[in-house]
């Protein structure tokens, strides 16, 4: 059967593209050829793509106002798998060093996963986890 969709992109509406680009490139290694001027940003990490667009420009484009969460956004998360439990701890610290806010420090859950949560500059939740000790 022919594949109907290929889901490989997350779009984030930002309050500050530069801060968000800086965070994702430094904390997670995304790459981009963004010129620092255009409102549309594309960032890549392997096969994953994140696109960014300023909130105010999006509202202008669609002629509609939106309500954005303040503080941490508990609506959705970006989830990154890492190879081992030790990598969860290491990447959590790396994310904090590069501007993430801590939501949940590395914790080994009863279902066997070591996980943690941080938030990006706009309060979007990011999970970093592993099921491998």
Secondary structure, 3 states (H helix, E strand, C coil): CCCCCCCCEEEEEECCHHHHHHHHHHHHCCEECCCCCCCCEEEEECCEEEEEEEHHHHHHHHCCCCCCCCCCEEEEEEEEECCCHHHHHHHHHHHHHCCCEEEEEEEECCCCCEEEEEECCCCEEEEEEECCC
